[in-house]
Each structure stands twice: as structure tokens, then as C-alpha cells.
């Protein structure tokens, strides 16, 4: 996706728009929205098997669409307020944090920098692929999780 933020980040702005506009747009043709995401946000669209695509489509109910939009609205409004309050209070995440992104993912390229400000125990890594890490790099994701989870279960056993 080399079209810049206006075209690449459209979900952040569209889905944060007050209800019911984004819900109605997504609900009008959820398959088209999902196909667009699969084909443009993944590095290898063919890695997203038809059974996975079918499950995503099955999950696109009105309730799911409303929850998706609610999440984006919270990110734009409530989450920013909560982040500012946490920063002001000096609160940080005290458990290990793992970030796994696809090496072709442009939207989350700065995720390690963002999260490093919130925790002192950050593992950040990339795996092959784009936005759909579980579908594009399942074995690599499992490897990262298997290596990380024992440390996360027993943080700072000093």
C-alpha cells in the first residue's frame, strides 16, 4: 500500500464516524469490504485461505460491525483521553508485551516505538506478510508465542 495515509488509513477515519453511517456502509456489502482488506492489506492475498475468508464473512453480523465501529470510535476519542490520563499519572504496563507484525505491514510499522513508551519489557518482531499475521505466517506466529508465553506467565522472577 503505497498510496499515503489518506488512502491507507481510511478505516481509522471512516469507522470512527458517528453511527449509523459506517455501520450502514459496511453492512451494505461486507464481502466487498473484506475482499478489499484481504487483497490490499495482506502481502500475499493467496495466503488467506477460502475457509478463513468464509469465517471472516460469517462473523460480519450487524453486532460485529457495530462493535468494530465502536472500537475505532473509542480509539479516536476515549482511548486518547485514557492514554493522556495514564501518561499524566505515570502508569505503565508492568508485564511483558509482545508485538508481532508482518514485515510488509505499513500501518503498524511504528508499533514498537509506540508501545516502548508504555512498557520496559517489550519484545517486538516481524514475520513474513502484511496485516493478517495469523493467516499469512501461522507457524512463525506460533514460534513467537511459544517463546514468549513462558516469560509472560512468570514476569520478573528475580
Secondary structure by P-SEA (a helix, b strand, c coil): cccccccccccccccccccaaaaaaaaacaaaaaaaaaaccccccccccaaaaaaaaaaccaaaaaaaaaaaaaaacaaaaaaaaaaaaccccccbbbbbbbcccccccaaaaaaaaccccccccccccccccccccaaaaaaaaaacaaaaaccccc
